[in-house]
Amino acid sequence: MSSTTPSASAPATTYTEKLWPAWWIWAVIIAGGGALALAFAPISVLWSSVVGAVFILIMTILTVMAIAKIEVSPERVSVGRASIEREFIGEFSSHRKDDAFFERGRGLNGTAFMCFRGWIDPVVKMEITDERDATPYWLVSTRHPEKFVAALEATKPTAQRSAGQTL
């Protein structure tokens, strides 16, 4: 392996994360299916089993479809189905615990792009600098805010780095 090969074939994506549901979401889905099956048990054991299994299957499909994927590359940042060119992201910061609670609550601008997951506490806030975009910032749940911010820092356009823009 030569020293020039890694730089020549630099990975297109520097950070990827999927916002999978917490374990207790799956437990709620299974318990809901069981409760629904129990409610149908007086009618028929077969029907109760079918209704419970169908509920669990449908809820599992809907839950998996709702999983958001975060990707940071030198060209773009994508969160779920939303995507923006990396050059239009200005300052960014990570928030945990009370700071994250404030950012998701009283400090939230209603016109911001939001991708929250109730089972994930930390958030990353990214300022949007595109004059044509009315969205002031993106606020995104993440389990690894330090890695997310490090990827944003690593993919910062050279002009912004030399201007001394910091977290």
FENVEN-V352109 format. One record per residue. N is the residue number from 0. RES is the residue in one letter. PHI is phi in whole degrees, -180 to 180 (* if undefined). PSI is psi in whole degrees, -180 to 180 (* if undefined). BURIAL is b if it has 9 or more other C-alpha atoms within 8 Angstrom, else e. Layout:
# FENVEN-V352109
N:RES:PHI:PSI:BURIAL / N:RES:PHI:PSI:BURIAL
This chain:
# FENVEN-V352109
0:M:*:120:e / 1:S:-87:162:e / 2:S:-75:-18:e / 3:T:-88:-20:e / 4:T:-62:-47:e / 5:P:-60:-41:e / 6:S:-71:-33:e / 7:A:-72:-32:e / 8:S:-115:48:e / 9:A:-60:140:e / 10:P:-64:141:e / 11:A:-68:-33:e / 12:T:-114:129:b / 13:T:-97:-18:b / 14:Y:-151:135:b / 15:T:-141:137:b / 16:E:-150:139:e / 17:K:-109:134:e / 18:L:-89:72:b / 19:W:-67:148:e / 20:P:-65:154:b / 21:A:-69:163:e / 22:W:-58:-35:e / 23:W:-71:-22:e / 24:I:-65:-44:e / 25:W:-64:-38:b / 26:A:-65:-38:e / 27:V:-65:-40:e / 28:I:-63:-46:b / 29:I:-66:-43:b / 30:A:-64:-38:e / 31:G:-63:-42:b / 32:G:-63:-41:b / 33:G:-65:-42:b / 34:A:-65:-41:b / 35:L:-66:-40:b / 36:A:-64:-40:b / 37:L:-64:-38:b / 38:A:-65:-32:e / 39:F:-91:-6:b / 40:A:-57:-39:b / 41:P:-63:-24:e / 42:I:-78:-53:e / 43:S:-170:137:e / 44:V:-65:-39:b / 45:L:-63:-49:e / 46:W:-63:-39:b / 47:S:-63:-41:b / 48:S:-65:-43:b / 49:V:-65:-47:b / 50:V:-62:-45:b / 51:G:-62:-44:b / 52:A:-67:-40:b / 53:V:-65:-41:e / 54:F:-59:-48:b / 55:I:-62:-42:b / 56:L:-63:-48:e / 57:I:-64:-45:e / 58:M:-66:-36:b / 59:T:-65:-45:b / 60:I:-62:-47:e / 61:L:-64:-39:e / 62:T:-66:-44:b / 63:V:-66:-37:e / 64:M:-67:-25:e / 65:A:-87:0:e / 66:I:-70:124:b / 67:A:-92:144:b / 68:K:-114:131:b / 69:I:-105:130:b / 70:E:-135:132:b / 71:V:-120:125:b / 72:S:-132:169:b / 73:P:-61:-24:b / 74:E:-94:-38:e / 75:R:-148:163:b / 76:V:-122:127:b / 77:S:-122:136:b / 78:V:-134:112:b / 79:G:63:-128:b / 80:R:-91:-6:e / 81:A:-87:148:e / 82:S:-152:145:b / 83:I:-145:147:e / 84:E:-66:142:b / 85:R:-60:-31:b / 86:E:-65:-19:b / 87:F:-94:10:b / 88:I:-102:121:b / 89:G:-90:-118:b / 90:E:-75:154:b / 91:F:-148:154:b / 92:S:-155:156:b / 93:S:-108:152:b / 94:H:-138:140:b / 95:R:-131:160:b / 96:K:50:-118:e / 97:D:-65:-37:e / 98:D:-64:-42:e / 99:A:-66:-41:b / 100:F:-60:-43:b / 101:F:-64:-45:b / 102:E:-63:-36:b / 103:R:-81:-13:b / 104:G:-118:-106:e / 105:R:-61:-31:e / 106:G:-87:1:e / 107:L:-79:133:b / 108:N:-91:124:e / 109:G:-63:-16:e / 110:T:-94:2:e / 111:A:-74:155:b / 112:F:-80:130:e / 113:M:-126:134:e / 114:C:-134:87:e / 115:F:-102:149:e / 116:R:-130:122:e / 117:G:-60:-23:e / 118:W:-93:4:e / 119:I:-123:117:b / 120:D:-78:-51:b / 121:P:-66:150:b / 122:V:-134:156:b / 123:V:-119:133:b / 124:K:-110:126:b / 125:M:-124:120:b / 126:E:-71:138:b / 127:I:-102:125:b / 128:T:-104:2:b / 129:D:-73:119:e / 130:E:-64:-26:e / 131:R:-80:-10:e / 132:D:-103:123:e / 133:A:-79:-8:e / 134:T:-75:119:b / 135:P:-73:-35:b / 136:Y:-163:166:b / 137:W:-108:138:b / 138:L:-124:117:b / 139:V:-128:130:b / 140:S:-69:144:b / 141:T:-156:143:b / 142:R:-82:-18:e / 143:H:-128:70:e / 144:P:-62:-34:b / 145:E:-67:-42:e / 146:K:-68:-39:e / 147:F:-62:-49:b / 148:V:-66:-38:b / 149:A:-63:-39:e / 150:A:-67:-39:b / 151:L:-64:-41:b / 152:E:-65:-43:e / 153:A:-68:-27:e / 154:T:-101:9:b / 155:K:-62:133:b / 156:P:-56:147:b / 157:T:-57:-38:e / 158:A:-62:-39:e / 159:Q:-70:-37:b / 160:R:-63:-45:b / 161:S:-72:-23:e / 162:A:-77:-9:e / 163:G:84:21:e / 164:Q:-68:129:e / 165:T:-124:176:e / 166:L:-67:*:e
